[in-house]
Amino acid sequence: MLDQNYLVAKMHRMKSALSQKSIAKRLRGIREGLGLGNQAVLAARLGATVNQYNNWETGTAKIPVSYATRLCVLTGVTLDYIFRGEVSALPVRLVTLLPSELDAGLAASGQ
């Protein structure tokens, strides 16, 4: 029989990985949707290395709040959008420019 603590820890790691991948997709969507250039250009504007930014955008590492805040100041997106995907507080002009996770889900399902 599997240890309950082991299962809880494994579920937590899986949830964390999924949310990290979602954050990564939103970071890429912000960069591409707002025409902020390639990863090197945006990394420089944030004061990060290209390696750091690439790790955030691929989901290898989670973007620190300090850099996410810089991205918010630069673009007008919110921390809620970056970390939770919450669009309700975004300016309308940004909502129309950023790729929708709903659209991505429909595309993946073939609709």
N, C-alpha and C positions, 0 to 999 in steps of 0.2 A: 504494500500500500504506500502511495506517495505521501510524503510529509506535506501537511497543509501549508506550512510556512514557505516551503519550496514553491508550491503552486501559486501562492499569493505573490511571491517575489517575481516569479516568471511572468505572471499576468501584468504586474506593474512595469517590468522591462518591456514587454510587448506594447503596452499602451504608450509608454514613453517613446518608443521607437516610431510608432505610428504618428504621434503628435509631432515628433521631430521631422518626419518626412512631410507632414502637412505644412509645418512652418517653412521648410525648405522650398516647397512648391509656391508658397505665397511670396517668399523672397524673390524667387525667379520671376514670378508674375509681376511683382512691383518693378523690378529692374527692366523687364522687357515691355510691360504694358505702359510704363511711363517714359520709355525711350531713354533710359539712363546710361546707355552704352554697354560695353562688355563688363565682365567681372572685374577686370583690372581698373577700369575707370571708376566704377562705383566703390571698389575697395579703397582707392586713393582718396575719394571724396569723403569716405567715412573714417579715414585714418587707420585703416586695417591693411594687412598684407593680402595679396591675391590668394595665398594659401588659406588664410583664415576665412576669407569670404567664400572661397570655393567650398570649404568644409561646411559652412553654414547653408549654402545653397544646394548642396548635395545631400544634406541631412547627416553628414558624418559627425558634426558637432552642432550644438544649439547656439544660436547667436546670443551673446551676453546682452543684458538689458541696456547697458551703457551704449553699445553700438546700435541696438534696435532703436533707442531714443534718438540717436543721431540721424538714423534713417527716417524717423518720424518728422524731425525738424526739416530735413532736406526735402521730403516728399509730401508731407501732409497726411500720411496714413497714421493710424493709431496703433498703440501697443496692443490693444484688444484685437485689431485686425491681424497683426503679425503673429501673435501667440495663440489666439483663439479662433481666428477667422471671422470675427464679428464685424459685419459691415454697417450696422445701423448708425454708427457715429461718424462714418466717413462722409466727406463732402460728395455731393452727387456727381460732380465731374470726375472724381476718382473712381467711384463705383462703375461708371461707364467705361473707364479705361482699363481697369484691372480685370484679369480673367476671373470668371466666376467658378467656384468649386462645383456649383450645381451644373454649369455648362460642361465642365470636365467630366462629371459623373454621367451626364447624358451621352457625351461623346464615347465614353468607355462602354456604355451599354448598347451603343449602336442606334440610338434614337435621334 
